[in-house]
Amino acid sequence: MASLATSAIFLGIIPAHAEEAAAIAGKNDWLFYRHEWANSADLAATNTSVELIKSFSKALQDNGITLVVAMVPLKARIYQAHVTEQYKLNPYMAGNYQRMAQALSSAGVKVVDLNSSFLQGAKNHPDKHLYFRLDSHWTPTGALLAAETVASSMEADASMKAQLRQIPVEKYTMRWSEQAIATVSRDLVMQLPKGAPTYAPEYVLDAEITKTATGSNLLGDAALPMISLVGSSYSKPWTRFPEFLKYTLQKDVLAIAVGADQGAWVGMESYLRDDAFQNTPPKFLIWEMPERDMRAPPAFLYREARYRSDNQEWLQRVSVMAQTQCRSGAASVKFLSPSARETQRAQFSRTSVADTVALEFNQATEAQDYLQANISSKAGQTLNLEAMKGELSARKWSLTINPDGNPHTLKIALPAGSKAYTGLKIWPGETTGFTISDVRLCRLPASVIK
């Protein structure tokens, strides 16, 4: 799988007061991230995120995949003793993690309570910092605690424990460095206002994870790990969290970290669209997301426009991509091109921006219908689509595809904002070869789209 783009931008969230620096100076040379601070005005948006995760988890579960949600708790809550009185946590911030975790758990979502583990860890070992003093991320010690909490939570759940036993064992060992090393990242220092005091380098112990042996594979050789991690910058390799997960689970883990400019919702959708998921769906999908991001659902106003999405359309798209089988509905599809009508295949040795593939539905579609096809494209990586109502254009949008010339399964959600489409036009753009075949109209379970 090609690596997904990352960014140094924290959140894609614009500060309420642009003149305010993103970093807040605390006590004892601690720095905190201003965008962790929230209040009850964020409740509605946060609840939207919770509801989307509930529905997404159900769509995955219906397809044999268990979603495990691991929210990274606020550094300001874990180390509030180092927060100045001016920025003392309000009651909403104090209890929001547990409120969200309870709401998700009550709907059957598997939630890892990192908040409780970190509060206890910080209390029991005050000298072993779980977050960097001068950075928003967790230290290797914090990343290990997070991985241990994920592993113990999965082992403590009877159904997840049984599934884990079916995943091949991979032997990993861990070795801590003998002396502290300088911090890799100091993102909060870079976010201080001009004229702020300088801070000495921060040193921490690092660890190295080594794969030593492969255990027996009860299910035969797998092309990809059966556990996937989709996360934020907290899941980047330098944090050690992905490697610590492998160590604590003693399983291989496919890890994808997506920058904050794209955000968790785009990151998850990008993974689901990729061959890594479509060809080899995992048994467990661990979703690491900073707690602060929960107040920014897909349609969050201050996210960059190209990464913003209607909330329900995001849910529709990811639910479509989570389907492991095509359930036929009442509507069917055919090519309008006479040369393609018999074979249900359109092939071009080269395409220009004017070339199009037209599909016709035998009856108007409903919100649960989606299109599935095998598509290969050389050089072209964007499909432009246009949903039709008779001769009229009803909706236009674009999709990014793999331009390597190999066939890839593509599941296309028909935007739910306007139903009753009668056809679809596809523009592959400028390519040196384009093929679309095995086109089918499939149907989501009625429970997915309300």
Beta strands, then each sheet from edge to edge (+ up, - down):
strand 1: 23-25
strand 2: 31-33
strand 3: 66-72
strand 4: 110-112
strand 5: 170-176
strand 6: 181-182
strand 7: 203-204
strand 8: 207-214
strand 9: 227-231
strand 10: 254-257
strand 11: 284-290
strand 12: 333-335
strand 13: 345-348
strand 14: 357-361
strand 15: 369-377
strand 16: 382-389
strand 17: 392-400
strand 18: 408-413
strand 19: 423-427
strand 20: 434-443
sheet 1: 1+ 2-
sheet 2: 4+ 3+ 11+ 9+ 10+
sheet 3: 5+ 8-
sheet 4: 6+ 7-
sheet 5: 12+ 14- 19+ 16- 17+
sheet 6: 13+ 20- 15+ 18-
end
